[in-house]
Amino acid sequence: MRRVHFLWIGIALLVTALLVTLYETHEAVLPKATCVPCHGVTVFTEEIMDESRGAFTGPDACEPCHQYAYHRWTKSDHCRAMMGPAPSTIAGHFSADTVEYSYRDFHSAMILRDGKYFMIAPNKKGQPEEFPIHLALGIRDQQALLTKFPDGRYQILPTAYDIRNQTWFESSEGIVRTTHMLRPNEPFYWTNWKRTWNYDCFGCHLSGMEKNYDPETNTYNTKWRDLGIDCEACHGPGRAHARLRTVKKLWGGLVRDTTMLRLTSLSPRKQVETCGACHASKSTLALGYKPGDDWTEYYTLTLLDHDFIMPDGRYAGLIYDLIGFMQSPCYEKGGLTCITCHSGHADERSIELRHYEHQNDMCRPCHADKVENPQAHTFHPNDSPGSTCRNCHMQILPVSRMGIVDHTISIPTPENTVAFNSPNACQSENCHPNETPQWSIATLRRWHGPNRIDRWTRAQVLFKGKTLDPAGVPGLAAMLADTANNMIWRATAARMLGNIGDARAVPVLRANIDAHDPMLRWQVANALGNFVYDRRVFADLQSLLRRERHSQIRVAVASKLGYWWRRDLNLTPAEKEIARQTWEQYVRQMTTAHADDPIARNTLGMVYMRRGEFDKAIREFQISLRIEPGSSGVERNLADVYTAMNRYSEALPHNQRAVELEPDNPHLYDALSFTYLGLGRIADAEREAQRALRLDSRFAPGYVQMARIRHAQGNLAEAHRLLQKAVTLDARNVEAQYLLAKASQELRLRDQAVQAFVNVVALDEFSEFGYDAKNQLATMLPVGAPLPPPTATPAPERTAREGPMRPIDPHQLWPTVVYKSYAPRTTPEEVARIPEPGSFAASLDSGRAWMRLAENSRLSSATRKAYTDRSVATLSRIHRMAGLDRSKDVEVRKALGYALSVQAERVPPANAPALLARARSVLDGVDTTVFGRDAAAKASLGRSYYRLARAYNETRDYRNAIWAFERAAALVPNSFTEAISHFFVGTSYDRLGQRQEAVAAYQRSASNPHNSGRGLRCSLHGIKYPFRYFR
C-alpha cells in the first residue's frame, strides 16, 4: 500500500511540473509580436491587438524554432500582403515635386513630404483634397493605397499602381467594371461603401481582423492581429503549441504536440478550403474560420452563374482561384492541392512556386509519360513553349490589369472561343496569335480527335442556365443527376435550376435533397425553396430541416419555408424550436458578419416587416441608409413600413426622396401616389399616378392605383374599367386580379368575380390574396360546381403544382377554409327528425334545428329563406311563452336574436332595418346576471352579437356593426371570436374613413394570441392598407 501511495505522489508531482512548465516557463520566452521585422516600418500600434490575441501569438513567436521558414516567409507575398507606407514598401513613384496622373476628367497627384506619403484626389464632393496614405495593399501585380477617414473607414484611394507595367491608373481603368467615370453618388466611387476596405477587403490582406463596426454611429474601430497573412492564418492558433515547445525540450518524446495544424494532415478538400478562405470569391456567413473547420459553415462559394465566370468555367473577371481549381480533374481525381505546387513560405521563383528543375516536373507524378516525351502529346518541339504544360493547360488570363492563371487546368477548347469568345491557349500571345479559332479546331481534331466535345456541350448547358433559358433545364437536370460529375458543376446546375424555376426541375432536385456534400445539399435545398408552393417539396424541406445538422443549411431552409413569419403552419414544439434557433442565427449572422453591409441590413429589415416587427424594420432600414444614403429601394422600403403603421406623414418624405433619387422609375411614383391617398390628398395621389403612367403607358400597377383613386372618389364603374385594363396589360398581376374580383363583387358581377378569384388562386394561392380568394370561392360556388379554368397562368417558376387546376368542389379543394356552418346536403329524413313545436323545450330545439338547416349554403336561396322564416316564427312564439323564467328567456333570446339577424340578410333591403332593430332589442334584453361563471353561455350570446354585426355589415350600417362586433368581443374574451371581431371593427372604421381607429382595431386583432394564421395576415394587411381602397 505504501508503494502505491508513493506512486500517486510521484504522478501528482509530474503533473504539477508539467503545469508549471506550461504556464510559467514558456511565458518568459515568448517574443513580443510585432509587424516591424516583416514590413520594415512602424505601423499603427493602436490597431494591433497585443493584449487580446487569446489563443494566438503572432508570427515572431515562431522564429526561435522555425527560423528558415520564418525568414522565407518575411519575403513572401503573404507577409507583404499589406504594409505601412515606407520607401521599401511603396511601389509607385512619389516625389516632393508632385507626380501627377490624369485620366479623362479625373486628376490626381502623388506627393512625398517629410518622409510621409500623400495623394491629392477628388473628395466626396468631387473637389481636390489631399489625403495621407496610411496603408499599402498588394506587392505583386498592382498596389492599392488606403487612407483612413475620421470615422475609422479605410478607403481605397482612386489611383493605384500597376507594378508589372510601372504606371499609375485610375480604378475605372481596370479595377471597377464601368463604362464611364465614377460619380460621387455611385457606390463604387472611392469615398463610398463599395470601396471601403473595412467592409469588403478586410479578411484577406491581414490576419485576425475585427471590424468593430458600430451601426448606431456608422463608425469603425477596426483592430487586427498582424498586417499580412501570418503563420497562424494557415496553421491555426499557436499559443498552446508555443507553450508545449518548452515542455517538449524538457520531457522529450513523452509529450506529443497535436496543437498546431500541419496542412498535409488535412484531406485535399480541407487543404484547398484553407487557402480558399482568401483565394476564393465567396460570401461570408460567419466569422472565426480556422484551418480545418467546416468551410461551408463560414462561407458560400461563388458558383459558375456569376458574371465574372464564362460558360466554360474560366475567369472573365477577378474571381480568384478556388472555383477554377475545384473544377480541375487534377484536384478531383488526382488529389492535387495548392501546396503541391505553391509554398506559403515563399520561394525564389515567381508566384512562389516550389522549386523544380523544369516547370513540367510539377506534373510528373501523375503524367510521367507526357513529361518524358511531351512532343508526342503536344505535337510541338520538346523545348518550345508549346510543350510546356502550363502554357496549354494553365493559360494566363488578363483580368483587371493582372495576369490571372487559369486554375481549371483544362484543355484548350477553341470551340468555346467561337461560341462564347472564351480565350484558349492556342491563340495566346506566346503560341499562335495570328491563327483563327477555326484553324485551332481543325488542328486539334486532327491531332486528338473530338475529345473536347463534352467541354463544349457543358458550356452550352451552363450558358443557357446563366441566361435563365428554360431550354437548358434538361441538360442542367442531367448534369445534376450524374454523380460522376464534378461537384461544382452539380452545385451550379442545382442553383441554375432554382433560378429558372421550371417545374421539370423538381424531380431531380428532390432526388438530390440528401446529397452528401454540404455545398451541393445547400444549393439543392435553396433551389427547392423556389418551389415550396408544391406540397411535396414543402414536405421534403420540412423533413430535411428536422434531420439536418449543418447550421447554415438549416437557416436557408427555415427561411424558404417561412418558419420565421408564417402563422398558418401549425408548427410542432420541435419545429418552433428550430424556427427560434435558425432565426436567432440569421439575425446574428446579419448583424455580425454583415453588420456594415447595407444590402444585408435592408434584407433583414424586410424580414422584420414580414414578421410584423415594424420598429426593428425601421431601425435596419435606417442603418442601411446611413451606410448607403442614396438607395431609392431602401427609401421605398422605409416608406412602406411607415405606411404599414398608418404613419403616412412619416412615409411621405421617404417616398419623395426615392423619387428624387430615381426619377425615371414608375414604381416609385406609384408608391408616392399611394401615400398621398392614405393622407387623403386625392389630387396629389392622382397627379403622381398619372406621372407613373406617362413614364410607362403599359405600367399595370399605375392603372391599379388609378382604380383605387376612382374607388375612393365613389366612381366604382371607372375603377372596375381601370382594373380590367391593368389585367389586360399584365394578367399575372395578382393584386390587380384580386382587386378586380372585389370590384366585380361590389358591382354584383358574380361571374367576373369568380373568374378573377380563380386567377388569383392560380397565380399565387399561398399569398394573403390567394387565401382570401379561396375563401370567397368556397362561399360563392355551390356544391359540385366546377371551377372555371384560369385565364391567367403563372410564370414558369410558378408551375410546379400537381397538374393544372381541376374542376373540384372548392369546399373539398380548400378544406382548411370551410366554415363550421357548412353541413351535409339536407335530406327529407333530417327534416322529418326536427321536433314538432309543442312544449317550450321541443319548440326551442325545433327553432334551432330550422336555423341550422337555413345556414346550409348548399341549399337554394328560396329554401334557406323558408327555413329561416320557420325558425323565426317558432322562436317568436315561445319567446312569449318564456314569461318570467329568466333562464328560459335568455336561451330563447339568444336563438331568436341570431335567427332575426340571419333573416335580415334574406329580405329586401328596405325591410332589413326593422328586423335588425328587433334583433338588437331581443339581444339587449338578455339578463347576463344569470350566466354567473358560465363562459359557454356568454360565448353563445357573443356569437349571436357577432351574427348581428355581420348582418349590419351586409346592410352597410357600419356604426351599428362596430357596436355589435365590440359587444361580441367583450363577451368572448381570449378567443378567436374576439380576434375576428376586432378585425371587422377595423374594416368598418375603414369604410367610414376613420383610419386611426381602424388601425387600432387591426392591431388588437393582430396581437390576439388566439387569432388564426389567416386572421393574422388579414389584420397585418389591414394595418398596412386601408380597407376602403380594397387593397
N, C-alpha and C positions, 0 to 999 in steps of 0.2 A: 504493500500500500504506500509505503514511504517513497518507493521509486516512482510510482505513478504520480504521487504528489509533486515530486521534483520535476517530473516530465511536464506537468501542466504549468509549473512556474517557468520552465525554460521556454515553452511555447508563448507564454504571455510576454516574456522579455523580448522574444524575437519579433512579435507583433508590435510591441512598443518601439523597438528600434526602427522598424520599417516606417511607422507613422512619423517618428521624429525626423527620419531622413526625408520623408515626403514633404512635410510641412515646414521644416526649418532649414535643412541643408541646402535645398535647391534654391529657395528664395534669395539667398545671398549671392548666388552666381548667375541669376537670370539677367542678361544685359537689358538695359533700358532701351525700349523700342524707339526708333526714330527714323524719319524718312531721309535724313541728310546723306548717309552713305550711298543710298541708291540714286538720289537726284542731284546731289552736289549743291543744294541750295537750302536756305531756311524757308520752310513753308509755314502754313497757318497753324501755329501750335494750339490755338483755341479750338480748332476743329478736330484735333486728334484726341481720340478717346483713351488716353493713358489710364485713367482711373476706372474706366468702365469696360475694359476688354473682356472681363469674365473669363471664359474658358480659352481665350485667345492670348497669344503672347506677342505677336508682331514678328517680322522676319529676322531681326537682329538676334533673337534668342536661338535661331537655328545655326548661326555662323560657327560657334565653337566646335560643333561636331560635324557640320556639313560644309566645310569651307570651300571645297571645289564647286559643289552645286550652288552654293550661295554666291560666289563671285562670278560664276557664269550667269546666274540669274540677274545680277545687278546690271548686266549689259543687254538683257533681253528686252524685247518689245513688251512683254508682260510687265516688267518692272517699270518701264518708262511709258506706260500707257497714259499716265497723267503726271504732270510735273509743274513745279513752280517756275516762274519766269527767271531765266538767267542766260548768260551767253552760251553756256553748254547745253541748254535745253530748248532755246528758241530757234526754230529752223529758218524762219523768214528774215528778210533784211530790214533792220530798223536803223535809223540814223538821226543824229541831232539836227541834220538839215531837212528832215522830214521826207519820207518815202511816200509818194502819192500813187493811188491807184484809182482808175475810173472805168466804169462800165455803163454804157448808155447814159442815163442821167444820174447815176449813182457815183458818189465820190467819197473816198476815204484816204486817210493818211496815217502812216506808222511813225512814231516818234520815240527816240531813246533820249531820256533826260535824267541826269544824275544817277545813272545805273538802273533806272526804272523804265518800264515799257508802257506806252500809251497808244491808243488808236482814236483818231477823230472819225466819227461816223454819224449818220443821221440819228437823232433821238426819237422818242415816241411821237413827237410832233413833226418829224421829218426835217428838223433843223440840225446843223452840225454841232457836235458836242464832243468833248474829249473824255475818254473813258480809260481808267487804269486797267492794265491786264493783270489778272490775279492767277490764272491757271492756263496751262497749255495742254491740249488733248491730242494725243497721237504723235507718232515719230517715224512711221514708215512711208506711207503713201502721201498723206496730207496731214496738216496740223491745223486744228481749230483753236481759237483763243477765247478765253472766258473773262468776263468782268462781273464783279459782284455788286448787286444793287443794294440799297439800304434795307430792303425788306427780306434780305437773305437769299434772293434768287441769284443764281449764276447763269447769266445769259450768254449764249454763243454769239460772239461778235460777227458782223455780216461778211467780213473779209477773211478768208482762210488762205493757207499757203500750200501750193502743190509742190511737194518735195521732189517728186520724180522729174517734173519739168521746170523746177526752180522758178516759179512765178506765183504771184498773188492772183486770187479770183474771188468774185462775189458769189454768195451762196446760191443765187438763182442760176448761175452758170454750171452747176453740177451737183450740188448737194440737195437742193429743194427742186422738185419737179414743177416747173411753171413755164408758161409761155410769155409772161410779162414781168415787169419789175414789181416786186412785192411792195404793197402799200401798208401804211401804219395800222390800218384797221383789219388786216388779214392775220389769221392765226400763225402763219409761218414767218411773218415779219419778225426780225431778230429780237425785238423787245417783248414779244408776246409769248403766250404759254407754250406754243409748239416748239419754241426754241429755248425753253428753259431747261438747263442741264439737270437741275434737281428733279424735274418731272420725268424726262424721257431717257436720259443717257446715264443715269446715276449708277446703275448696277454693274457696269462692265469696264470701267476705267479706273476703279479703285476698289478697295476691299473694306467690307464691313460698314457700309454707309447706312446711316439712319437719317431719313428725310427730316423728321420732326416738323411736319407741316401743321400750322395752326389755321383751321378753316375760318375761325371767327375773325382773326386779324388778317388773314390771307398772307401770312409770312412764313419763312423757313428759319429753322435753327439747325441746319444740317451738320452732322458730325460723321467722321469716318475713322476707321482703324488705321489704314495706311493708304497713301497715294499709290496707284499702280495695283497690279494683281500680285499679291504676296503668296508665300508658301501655303498658308492656311486656307486660301481660297480654293486650292485644288486638293489639299491633303486633309482638310478638316482642322478643328481646334487642336492646338498644340501644347497647351499648358500642362495637361496630365502627362503627355509624352516627355516634355522637358523635365518634369519632376522625376520621372522614372529613370531619366538618364543617369542621375547620381546614384540612385538605388542600384541600377544595373552594374555600375562600376564597383560598388561595394559587395554586391551579392552574386555577381556573375550570372551564370546560367540558371540560377534559382528563380529569377524574375523574368517573365516573358512579357514583352511590351506589345499590347494589342490596341493601344490608344490612338495611334496615328494611322491614317489610311494610306495604303500603297495602292495606286490606281490599278496596277496589274492584278490586284486581288479581286477586283470587281469583274462582273460579266462585261462582255463587249458593249452591250446596250447601256449599262450604267457608266462605263468609261466615256462613251461619246456624249452621254447626257451631262456628265460633269463638265465637259468642255462646252456643251450646249447651253449651260447657264449663262454664257456670254456670247458664244458663237452661233446664235440662233435668232431668227425673227420670231417673237413669241409675245404672248400676253401674260403678265404676272398675275397670279391668283392669290398667292400668299407670300409673306416674307420669311426669311430664315432658312432658305435651302442650304444644305450641306452636302458635300460629295457623298454619294451612296444612298441618299434619300430617294423616295419615290418622286421622280421628276414631275409626273403629271399631277401631283398634289400641289405643286407650286407654279407650274407654267402650263399654258396651252400653246402648242406649236402652230405657227402659221403653215397652212397647207397649200396645195397646188392651185387652189382657186384664187390666190392672191394676184393682184395686178402686176406685181413685180416678178412673177414667175410665168414663163412661156408654157404653151401647151405641152411641150416635150419635157417639162420639169426643170428646165435650166433657167438661169437668172436673167431677168430683164431689168432689175434694179438692185439696190443694196439690200439683199435678203439674208446674207450670211450663210454659213456652210452646212449647218446640221440638216436642213431639209434636203439638200442635194445629196449629202453623204449617206443618209439613211435610205435613199433610193438605190444606192450602189450595190451591185451584186457582190463586190469585193467585201463590203461590210456584212451584207445579209447572209451570204453563203460562205465567205472565206474568213470571217471573223476579224477583218481588218479594223483597226481602231485609229484614232487620231495619233496616239503616241507610238504607233508602229512607224510612222514617217516623221513626226514632229517631236521636238524636245521642248518642253515648257521651260527648261532652264537656259535655253538659248544655245546657239551653235554658230560657228563662223560662217556657215552657208546662209544663203538668202532664205527668207521666211522660216528660219530656224529649223530647217530640215536636218534630220540626223545624217551623220557622215557616211557616205558610201563612195566606193571607187568610181562608180558611174551611176547616173540617175536611175538607169534601168534596173540596177541591183535591188532597188526597193521592191520591185515586182517579182524578183527571182523566187522567193519561197513558194509561190503558187504557179508561176508561169516560167519555169526554168527553161523549157524548150524554146519559148519565144525569145527569151533574153539571150540564150546562147546563139541563136541564129535569127535575129529579127528580120532580116531581108525576106526570109521565106514567108513571113507573116505580113510584113508591111509593103513588100514589092518596092522598097526604097533601099538604096545602099546602106550598109550597116552603120557607117559613120555619119550619115546625113541626118538633118533634123527630122525627116520623115520616119526615121527608125527609132526615135526617142519616144518611149511610152507616153510620157506626159504631154507631148505636143499633140498627139492624136486623141488621147482619152481624157486629158485634163486641160482643155483649152483655156487660155487666159481671156476673160471677157471684160471689155472696157465698160465699167459701170461707175457712175458718179465720180468720174475723173480718177478712178482707181483701177488697178488690174486685179480682178477677182478671178480666182482659179475655180473652174467648174469641177465641183466635187461629186457630181453624179457618176464620174468615171465610166461614162457610156461610150459607145462607138459613134463615129461620125455618121450622121443621117441627113444627107443633103435633101432628101425628100421633104423633111420638115422645114428646110430653108425655103423651098419653093412654096410650101403651103402656108407657113406662118412667119417667114422672114427670120427664122431662128438661125443663129450663127452655127457654122460647122467648121471643123478643123481644116478641112481640105482647102477652103477659101481663105484661111487665115494669112496674115502678112508673111509668115516665115515658111509658107508651103506653096500654094498655087493661087495667089490672089488675082491673077488675070484670067483664070478659068471660070466657067459658069457652074452653078449647081447641077445643071443638066449633064454637063461633062462629068462631074463627080459621080452622079448617079450611074451613068453608063459604065464608068471605070470600075467602081466598086462592085457593080453587079457582075462585071466580067471577072474580077478577082475572087469575090467571095460569094457570089450568088445572091438570092433575095433574102439574106439573113437579117435585114433591118425592117422587114415588113411589120413585125409586131410593134416596133417603136413608132412607126408611122401610124399604125392603126390606133394605138393607145393615145397618141397625141390628138388624133381626130376625135376620139371619145371625150377626152378631157377638154378639148376646145368647145364642144357642144355643151358640156357641163358648165364651163366658165361663162358661156353666153346664155345660160338658162334655156337651152333649146330642148323641148320635150322629146325631140327625135333622138337625143342622146341617152334616154332612160334605159333602153335595153342593153346598150353597151356598158353603161355605168353599173347596172344591176349585175351583169356578168362579171365585171371587174370586182365587185364587192363579194360576189358569191364564191369566186375562185380562191380557195385558201392557199393556193401556191403563189398567189400574187404578193408583191411587196406590201408591207403594212401601210406605208404612206399612201400608195395608190388606193388601197381598200378604204382607208380612212377618208381620203379625199372623195372617193366615189360616194360614200355614205353622206358626206357633207353636201355634195352637189345634188344628190337625190332629194335631200331635205329641202334644199333651196329651190329646186324646180317645183317640188310639191305635187308631182303626178302620182295618182293612186296606184299606178302599176309598180311603184317602188315599195309599197307596203309589205308584200310577202317577203321579199329578200331582206328588208330591214328587220322584220320580225324574226326571221330565221337567224339573224346575227346579233340579237339583243344580248346574248350571253357570251360574246366574243371574249377570249382570254386576255387579249391585250387591252389595258385600260384606255389607251388613246383611241383605239378603234371602238371600244364599247361606248365611250363617251360620245363619239361622233354619231354612232348609230342611235343612241338614246336622244341626242339633240335633234337628229333628223326625224325620228318618230314623233317628237314633240310637236311637229308641224301637222300631225295627223290625229291629234287627240280627240277630235270630234268623231273619229271612228271608234266605236265602243270596244272593239277588240284591241286596238292599240292602247286605249286608255287602261284597259285591264292589264295588258302586258307591262306597261310602265309602272303601274301600281305594284305589280308583283316584283319587278326589278328593284323598286325602291325599298321594298321590305327586306330584300336579301343583300342589297348592295353594301359593300364596306368602304368603297372609295368615296371619300367625303365630297370631293368636287363633283362627281357624277350624281351623288345624292342631291346636291344643291341644284344642279341643272335639271334633273328630273322633277323635283318638287316644284320648281318654277314653271316648267312646262305643264304640269298637271293643275296648276293654280292653287296648290295647297295653301299658299300664303294669303289668299284673298277670297277664294270661293267659299261661300257658306252653305252651298247646296249639296256638298259631297257626303255629308253624314259620316265623317271620319271616325274610325275606332280610336280608343285612347292611345293605342300604339302608334297609329298614323298621325294623331295630333301631336304626339311627342316628336315624331320625325319632322313634322311641319315646323314645330318650335325650334328644333336643333338646326335644321337647314336654314331657317330664316335668320337665326342669330349668326350663323356662319356667313351668310350672304351679306348681312349688314356689316359684320366685322371686316369682311373682305373689301367691301366698297369704301369703308371709312378708314382703312389702314393702307393696304396695297394700292388703292386708287383714291387716296384721300385728296390728292390735288388734281384729279382728272375731272374736268368739267362735264365730260360726256357721261362718266360713271355716276357723278353726283346727280345729274339730270335723270339718268335711268332710275336711280334709287328713289328720287322724288316721284317719278311716275308710278313706281310700285307702291309707295306710300299712298298715293292718290287712290289706287285700286283698293287698298286696304281701308280707305276712309280715314286715314290719319293725316288730315289736311295740314295741321300745324307743322308736322315733321316734313311734309312735302314742301311746304313753303320754305322751310329752312334749307333743304337740299337745293332747291332752285336758286335761292339767294346765294348760296355758296358757289354754285356753278356760274352765276353771273359775276361774282367777284373775280373768279379766275378768267372767265372769257366774257367781258362786258358786252360784246357785240353780237350775241347769239339771238337771232329772232325766234328760233324754236323754243329756247328756254323762256324768253319773254312771253311767248304764247302760252306755254305750259303754266307759268306763274299766273297769267290772267285766267286760265281755265280753273285753277284751284280756287282762286278768289270767287269766280263765278259759282263754283260748286258750293261755296259757303254763303252765297247770296250777298257777297260784298262787291257789287258791281262797280261802285265808285272807286274801289281799290284796283279792280281788274282793268279799268279803263286806261290808265296811263301806260300799263304794260302792253296792252293791245296797240295803243298808239305808237309806242316805241318800236314794237315789232314791225309795224307798217313803215316807219321811217327807215329801219334797217334794211328792209326788203320790199321796196315799193312796187315791185312787179309780181308779187305773189298774191293771187286772188284769194287763197285760203285765209290770209291774214286779214283782208278786208271783210271776209265773211265772218270771222271771229269778232272783229270790231263791231260789225253790224249787230251781232247777237248781243254783245254787251250793251250797246245803246238800247236795244229792245228791252233788255232786262231793267234798264233805268227808266223805261217809259218814254224815251226820246225817239218817237216813231219816225219823225222826219230824218233825223241823223242816221237811224238804222237803215232807212230806205236809200239814203244817199250812198252809204258805204256798200250796200249790197249791189247797187247799180254800178259802182266803180269796179267791183269784182267781175260783174258781167261784161263791162266794157273791156277789161283786160282779156277775158276769155268768154266769148258768147256761147260756148258749149260747156260752161262750168256748171255742172248739175247742182252742187251744193249751193250755188248762188240762187238758183230757182227755188230750192228748198227754203232758203232764208226769206226770199220774197214771199213765199207762201205763208210763212209764219207771220210776216208783217201784215199781209192781207187778212189773215185769220184774226189777228189782234184788232184790225180795223172793222171786223164784222163781215167782211166780204168772203164768205165761205166758198162760194162758187168759183171766184177767181183763184182762191188758194188751191182748190181742187184742180183747176186747169194748170196752174204752175207746177203742181206736183206731178201731174201727168207728163208735162214737158220734161221735168227732171228725170223721170223714169225712162222716158223715150231716149234721152241722151245717155243715161247710164243705168241700165236695168239692174246692175249689180250693186247699186247704192242701197244698202239695207235700210238706212234711215228714211230715204225717200219712199221706198216701198211701204214701210211701216206707217209713215205719216199719211200716205195716200190711202191706206186702209182705214185709218182713223177718220180722215176727212170723208171718205165714202160712207162710213157708218153714220156720221152726223147728217149726211145728205140722204140717208136711207137707201143708198145704192148697195144693197146686200151682196149681189154677185161680184161687183168690183171689189168690195171689201174682202170677201173670201179669197178672191184671186190674189190680191196683194198680200194678204196674210200668208197664203201658201208660198208665195215668192220669198217672203221673209224667212220662213222656216227652211226653205230650200237653200237660201244663201248663207244663213248663219243661225242655226237652230239653238245654239247654246248662249247667245248673247241675251241681254235683257229684252231686246226687241223680239228675239226668237221665242223666249219663254212666254211673253205676253201673247204673241201671235198664236202659239199652240193652245193657250188657254181660251183665246177668243174662238178659235176653230172648234174647240170642244164644246162650247156653248152655242155656237151658231148652227152647226150641222146636226141634223137628226141621225138617229142610229141607222147604220147601213149605207148612209150617203157617201159616195166615193169622193175623195179629194180630187179637185181638178188638177191637171198637170201644171207644173210651174211654167210660167212664160219667161222667167229669168233663171238662168243657170249659174251656178257658182263658177268662179275662176278655176283653172286646172288644179290649183293647190287645195281646193275645197271639194274635190270629187271622190274622196275615199270612203264615202258611206257605202253600206252594203247594197249596192244597186241603186236605181233611181227611186224616187218617191212612188209608193204603191197606193192604190185606191183602198186604204184601210180606214176603218172607223176611227176617227180621231180619239174617241174615248179609249180605244184599245191601244192606239199608237202612242199616246202620251198618258199612261195611267197615273203618273205622279201628279197630274194637274186636275184630275177629275174630282169634283166636289163630292162630299159625302151625301149630298142630297140626291145624287143620281141613284136610281133604283132600277131593278129589272122591269121589263115591259109588263104593264098591268094585265092581269088575266081575269076572266069572269069569276074564277074561284076566289081571287083576292078580294074582289068587290063583294062577293057573297059573304065573306068572312067578317065584313065590317058589322059591328053590332048595331041592332036597331035602337034608335033613341027610346029611352024609357026612363029608367032611374037616372039620377044625376051622374053616377059613375059610368053607366053604359053610354049616356049621351056624350059625356066628356071624351070617352075613348072613341066614340064614333066621329065626333068633330075632329079630333086629332088625326084619325086614320084618313078621313077625306082630305085633310090638309097634306098629309104625306104623299098621297096619290097625286094631288094637284101640283106638287113640285117636281113631278117626274117630267123632265124636259123632252122625253122621247114621245110624249103624247101630243096630240094635236092641240092647237091653241083653244079650240072650242071645248074640247073635253076637259082641259085643265081649268078653264073658266067655270065650267059647270061644277066640277068637283070643289072649286074654291067657294062658289056660292052655297053649296050644300054644307060645307064646313062652317061658313059664317052663320048660316041660318040655324044650324044645330047649336052652335056655341052661344048665339044670341039668346035662344030660348032658355038655355039652362043658366045664363047669366042672371036672369030674373029669378030663377029657382034658388040661387045660392043664398039669398036672404042675408041673415046676419051671421052666417057661418063664415068667419074670416078666412079660414084655410081653404074652403071651397071657393070663396070669392077670388082669392089670389090665384088659384090654379086656372080657373076659367078666364080670368082677366089676361093672364099671360098667353093662353092659347088664342083667345079672341083677338087680342091686340096684334098678335102675329098674323092671324088669318086676315084681318082687315087690311094690314099693310100689303099683303100679297094681292088682295082683291083690288086695292087701289091701283096696282100696276096693270090690271087687266080690264079696266073700264075706260071709256072715253076720257081724254084729259080733263074735260070740263067737270066730270063727276069725281075726279080723284081727290081734290082738296077736302071735300066733305068727309070722305072715308078716312083720310089721314087725320083729320081733326078728331074724328070719333076714336080712331085707334090710339091717338095720343092721350085722349081723355080717359080711355079704358086703362091704359098702362100707368098713367099718372095716379090712378085711383088705387093702385096696389098698395096694401099696407105692409111695408117691408119689415115692420117690427116682428111679424110672425116668423121671419126667417131665422132669427137668432144667429147661430153659428153655422147654419146650413148653407155652405158655399155653393152646393149644387143648385139649390133653389134660386140663389142670387144669379148664378150663371145662366140659368134658364130665362130669368127676366132680362138679363143683359142681352141674350140672343134675340129676344123679342124687340128690344130697343134697337138692336143692330139691324134687324129686318125692317123696322120702321124707318131708320135712317137711309137704308138703301132705297126704299120707296120714295122718300123725299128727294133723293138724288135723281131718281128716274124722272120725277116731275119738275126737276130743276129748281126746287125750293131749297137752295143751299144753306140759308140761315138755319132753318129748322133741321136740316140734315146734320149740320155741325152740332147743334144741341143734342140730337139723338145719338150721334156717334160718341160724343163725350159722356153722355149718360151710360151708354153701353160699356165704355172703357172703365168708368168708375165702378160699375157693378161686377166686372170680371177682371180684377187686377192680376198682374203677373201671369198673363195668358196670351195666347196668340190672338184672341179676340180683341184684347186691349191694343196689341201692336197694330193690327189691321185697321182698327177703328181710328187710331191716331193718323194712320196713313190717309184714310179717306177724309178726315178732318182737313189734312193738308191739301188734298185735291179740291175740296170745296172752297177753302180760302183762296186757292189759286184762281178758281173760276170767278170769285168775287173781286179779284185783283188785289187781295191783301197778302202780298208776298212774304212779308216779315212773319206774320202769324203762320203762314203755310210752312215756311222753313222750320219754325219751332216745332210744329206738329210732326213734320217728317223726321226731325232729329229725335223726338220722343219715340217714334216708331222704330227708327234705326237702332236706338240704344236699348231697346227691349230685348232681353236675352231669350225670350220665347218666340221671337219672330222667326219665320221660315227663311230659307235661303232666297227664295223668290221675293218674299216680302221685304227683306233687307235690301236686295238690289233695287227694287222699286222705290224704296224710301231714299236710298242714296241718289238715285236718279232724280227724284223729286227735289232733293236739296240742290242739285246742280241746275236743273232745268224747270222753269215754270210750267205747270200742267196746262195752262190756258194756251200755250204755244204748241201744245200736243207734240212735244219732243220727247 
